[in-house]
């Protein structure tokens, strides 16, 4: 089992720590800092609740080694812009240190990773509308990820978990459905945006880095997670993935990719969002124009956007990519994560929905009862 150099506990670096997912990762790392000590209890509760074989395996066989081996002492929140809220997330047993920097800046990145044991690489430039030039997406998502891998090698960080996205696979612009697909399900992937291409390349970089020899000896263990949306139990799967790589760096999960979902209803992206919005008291209009009308609107918007580009970058919200996302059934299975990461949702659908409803209500207080189109 790996151990931190000074034996005072594990140091976890979260890149993109002040983003939507990053904040939750920091918070959950603090909450479960002594996760190893209570992992058996969590596994038993998971099995009793879900009756899942993976939870049973953890509870009965201790497949991941000694449960008291995961003790986080420090979380380093790495981001370009520091959020004061994140700085105050520390506890008596888990310190939170904020480091301002960019994944494209190797010296600063190396300083942030020094003496760390695990990196959760969630930093990314997200752009499904074509707002940013392809060079900016490549620089942050591809070159930045290469830098993270190289910094891990140089600073002897043995575990790297990458936050990918389902969009490295689909949905495609043709609307081909993907129903309860798994990581081996064949799909006609068609990248129409620089963003999805950059995420696919970054994911491959991380997976191919698995087994890379570290400068001080030992090897780097990596894996990638593909959330279908940043919601529910995504952060929880990251914690389990980190625990898995830490306790079994050469185990079956190393070098693998996992879809990330939970017990939420299997719906299209659009219908799922409507379900959450309505739960928050936001009414959605039942009117929907014919599909060919929407296609014409999208085509006109993209033509106008292209004509304006020499003078002004105008990016319509609805394009071929976002249209494919909202209208295409794209649902995934997490059986692989259950088997190799012992994943079970920490939060059931009802609780996830209630938490999201409260959050939506807090950020859209003036929109209660209004129509959302």
Buried (B, 14 or more C-beta within 10 A) or exposed (E): EBEBEEEEBBBBBBBBBBBEBBBBBBBBBBEBBBBBBBBBEBBBBBBEEBEBEBBBBBBEEEBBBEBEBBBBBBBBBBBBEBBEEBBEBBEEEBBBBBBEBBBBBBEBBBBBBBBBBBBBBBBBBBBBBBBBEBEBBBBBBBBBBBBBBBBBBBBBBBBBBBBBBBBBBBBBBEBBEBEEBEBEEEBEBBBBBBBBBBBBBBBBBBBEBBEBEBEEEEBBBBBBBBBBBBBBBBBBBBBBBBBBBBBBBEBEBBBBBBBBBBBBEBBBBBBBBBBBBEBBBBBBEEEEEEEEEBEEBBEEBBEEBEEEEEEEEBBBEBBBBBBBBBBBBBBBBBBBBBBBBBBBBBBBBEEBBEEBBEEBBEEBEEBEEEEBE
